[in-house]
Amino acid sequence: MKRSEVRQHVIDTIGKILVDKTLIQEEDDVMLSALELDEEDFREFFSILQSDFGIALPNQIKADIAGMSAHSPNGQLTLQGLVELILDEKKRRAHH
C-alpha cells in the first residue's frame, strides 16, 4: 500500500468522525491535537485504523495522542506523522 493510499484512508477515517473537515482538507502537517477529537473519538479512530490496516499501534502512542499531552512527543504528532507511523508498523509486521 502506497503512502498516498494510507494518507487518504487516514483522512477518510478522520472525516467520518470529524464535524469540521476544514483542517484535514487544508493541511498535511496538521497536528492531531488540532482536530479537537475527544477520547472516545480517538478510540474509535484507532480501532478503525488498526482493523483496516491489520496493525496494532503501541498503547503509549495511542494514550499520548488521545491525551494530547503537549509535553509528550506523540502529543505533537501530525497527520503525516501518523501516516509514517502506520507505514512503519505495517513494515514491521510484514517482517515478523
C-alpha positions as protocol buffer text, in pm:
chain_id: "A"
residue {
  index: 1
  type: MET
  ca { x: 0 y: 0 z: 0 }
}
residue {
  index: 2
  type: LYS
  ca { x: 143 y: 335 z: -103 }
}
residue {
  index: 3
  type: ARG
  ca { x: 191 y: 633 z: 128 }
}
residue {
  index: 4
  type: SER
  ca { x: -73 y: 830 z: -62 }
}
residue {
  index: 5
  type: GLU
  ca { x: -327 y: 548 z: -16 }
}
residue {
  index: 6
  type: VAL
  ca { x: -256 y: 522 z: 357 }
}
residue {
  index: 7
  type: ARG
  ca { x: -282 y: 901 z: 390 }
}
residue {
  index: 8
  type: GLN
  ca { x: -616 y: 909 z: 207 }
}
residue {
  index: 9
  type: HIS
  ca { x: -753 y: 626 z: 420 }
}
residue {
  index: 10
  type: VAL
  ca { x: -648 y: 805 z: 741 }
}
residue {
  index: 11
  type: ILE
  ca { x: -813 y: 1126 z: 618 }
}
residue {
  index: 12
  type: ASP
  ca { x: -1130 y: 939 z: 518 }
}
residue {
  index: 13
  type: THR
  ca { x: -1142 y: 773 z: 861 }
}
residue {
  index: 14
  type: ILE
  ca { x: -1098 y: 1104 z: 1043 }
}
residue {
  index: 15
  type: GLY
  ca { x: -1360 y: 1256 z: 811 }
}
residue {
  index: 16
  type: LYS
  ca { x: -1619 y: 1006 z: 935 }
}
residue {
  index: 17
  type: ILE
  ca { x: -1562 y: 1125 z: 1292 }
}
residue {
  index: 18
  type: LEU
  ca { x: -1495 y: 1498 z: 1250 }
}
residue {
  index: 19
  type: VAL
  ca { x: -1771 y: 1753 z: 1217 }
}
residue {
  index: 20
  type: ASP
  ca { x: -1545 y: 2025 z: 1072 }
}
residue {
  index: 21
  type: LYS
  ca { x: -1331 y: 1875 z: 796 }
}
residue {
  index: 22
  type: THR
  ca { x: -1159 y: 2203 z: 701 }
}
residue {
  index: 23
  type: LEU
  ca { x: -835 y: 2127 z: 884 }
}
residue {
  index: 24
  type: ILE
  ca { x: -772 y: 1792 z: 718 }
}
residue {
  index: 25
  type: GLN
  ca { x: -853 y: 1928 z: 375 }
}
residue {
  index: 26
  type: GLU
  ca { x: -616 y: 2223 z: 404 }
}
residue {
  index: 27
  type: GLU
  ca { x: -302 y: 2092 z: 566 }
}
residue {
  index: 28
  type: ASP
  ca { x: -89 y: 1781 z: 556 }
}
residue {
  index: 29
  type: ASP
  ca { x: 105 y: 1874 z: 867 }
}
residue {
  index: 30
  type: VAL
  ca { x: -196 y: 1949 z: 1085 }
}
residue {
  index: 31
  type: MET
  ca { x: -134 y: 1828 z: 1440 }
}
residue {
  index: 32
  type: LEU
  ca { x: -378 y: 1564 z: 1557 }
}
residue {
  index: 33
  type: SER
  ca { x: -434 y: 1772 z: 1870 }
}
residue {
  index: 34
  type: ALA
  ca { x: -582 y: 2046 z: 1648 }
}
residue {
  index: 35
  type: LEU
  ca { x: -862 y: 1813 z: 1536 }
}
residue {
  index: 36
  type: GLU
  ca { x: -1043 y: 1850 z: 1870 }
}
residue {
  index: 37
  type: LEU
  ca { x: -1145 y: 1488 z: 1899 }
}
residue {
  index: 38
  type: ASP
  ca { x: -1239 y: 1359 z: 2241 }
}
residue {
  index: 39
  type: GLU
  ca { x: -1101 y: 1037 z: 2388 }
}
residue {
  index: 40
  type: GLU
  ca { x: -1393 y: 828 z: 2261 }
}
residue {
  index: 41
  type: ASP
  ca { x: -1341 y: 966 z: 1909 }
}
residue {
  index: 42
  type: PHE
  ca { x: -973 y: 874 z: 1926 }
}
residue {
  index: 43
  type: ARG
  ca { x: -1055 y: 523 z: 2049 }
}
residue {
  index: 44
  type: GLU
  ca { x: -1288 y: 477 z: 1753 }
}
residue {
  index: 45
  type: PHE
  ca { x: -1033 y: 629 z: 1514 }
}
residue {
  index: 46
  type: PHE
  ca { x: -750 y: 399 z: 1631 }
}
residue {
  index: 47
  type: SER
  ca { x: -977 y: 95 z: 1636 }
}
residue {
  index: 48
  type: ILE
  ca { x: -1079 y: 153 z: 1274 }
}
residue {
  index: 49
  type: LEU
  ca { x: -721 y: 216 z: 1158 }
}
residue {
  index: 50
  type: GLN
  ca { x: -583 y: -87 z: 1340 }
}
residue {
  index: 51
  type: SER
  ca { x: -855 y: -309 z: 1196 }
}
residue {
  index: 52
  type: ASP
  ca { x: -831 y: -171 z: 842 }
}
residue {
  index: 53
  type: PHE
  ca { x: -451 y: -188 z: 827 }
}
residue {
  index: 54
  type: GLY
  ca { x: -408 y: -506 z: 1029 }
}
residue {
  index: 55
  type: ILE
  ca { x: -170 y: -339 z: 1274 }
}
residue {
  index: 56
  type: ALA
  ca { x: -154 y: -261 z: 1643 }
}
residue {
  index: 57
  type: LEU
  ca { x: -40 y: 88 z: 1731 }
}
residue {
  index: 58
  type: PRO
  ca { x: 160 y: 96 z: 2056 }
}
residue {
  index: 59
  type: ASN
  ca { x: -60 y: 176 z: 2358 }
}
residue {
  index: 60
  type: GLN
  ca { x: 174 y: 453 z: 2474 }
}
residue {
  index: 61
  type: ILE
  ca { x: 142 y: 633 z: 2141 }
}
residue {
  index: 62
  type: LYS
  ca { x: -237 y: 599 z: 2143 }
}
residue {
  index: 63
  type: ALA
  ca { x: -256 y: 724 z: 2503 }
}
residue {
  index: 64
  type: ASP
  ca { x: -25 y: 1018 z: 2428 }
}
residue {
  index: 65
  type: ILE
  ca { x: -225 y: 1120 z: 2122 }
}
residue {
  index: 66
  type: ALA
  ca { x: -566 y: 1072 z: 2286 }
}
residue {
  index: 67
  type: GLY
  ca { x: -449 y: 1255 z: 2599 }
}
residue {
  index: 68
  type: MET
  ca { x: -291 y: 1524 z: 2386 }
}
residue {
  index: 69
  type: SER
  ca { x: -16 y: 1595 z: 2630 }
}
residue {
  index: 70
  type: ALA
  ca { x: 181 y: 1879 z: 2477 }
}
residue {
  index: 71
  type: HIS
  ca { x: 481 y: 1751 z: 2674 }
}
residue {
  index: 72
  type: SER
  ca { x: 470 y: 1408 z: 2515 }
}
residue {
  index: 73
  type: PRO
  ca { x: 645 y: 1362 z: 2181 }
}
residue {
  index: 74
  type: ASN
  ca { x: 334 y: 1193 z: 2039 }
}
residue {
  index: 75
  type: GLY
  ca { x: 104 y: 1470 z: 2159 }
}
residue {
  index: 76
  type: GLN
  ca { x: 250 y: 1680 z: 1879 }
}
residue {
  index: 77
  type: LEU
  ca { x: 207 y: 1414 z: 1612 }
}
residue {
  index: 78
  type: THR
  ca { x: 92 y: 1543 z: 1275 }
}
residue {
  index: 79
  type: LEU
  ca { x: -135 y: 1374 z: 1026 }
}
residue {
  index: 80
  type: GLN
  ca { x: 172 y: 1300 z: 812 }
}
residue {
  index: 81
  type: GLY
  ca { x: 349 y: 1162 z: 1118 }
}
residue {
  index: 82
  type: LEU
  ca { x: 59 y: 924 z: 1181 }
}
residue {
  index: 83
  type: VAL
  ca { x: 77 y: 804 z: 819 }
}
residue {
  index: 84
  type: GLU
  ca { x: 451 y: 735 z: 869 }
}
residue {
  index: 85
  type: LEU
  ca { x: 377 y: 551 z: 1194 }
}
residue {
  index: 86
  type: ILE
  ca { x: 120 y: 329 z: 1018 }
}
residue {
  index: 87
  type: LEU
  ca { x: 360 y: 254 z: 733 }
}
residue {
  index: 88
  type: ASP
  ca { x: 635 y: 166 z: 983 }
}
residue {
  index: 89
  type: GLU
  ca { x: 400 y: -66 z: 1176 }
}
residue {
  index: 90
  type: LYS
  ca { x: 290 y: -236 z: 854 }
}
residue {
  index: 91
  type: LYS
  ca { x: 654 y: -286 z: 752 }
}
residue {
  index: 92
  type: ARG
  ca { x: 744 y: -420 z: 1096 }
}
residue {
  index: 93
  type: ARG
  ca { x: 452 y: -665 z: 1091 }
}
residue {
  index: 94
  type: ALA
  ca { x: 544 y: -784 z: 743 }
}
residue {
  index: 95
  type: HIS
  ca { x: 888 y: -886 z: 868 }
}
residue {
  index: 96
  type: HIS
  ca { x: 755 y: -1096 z: 1158 }
}
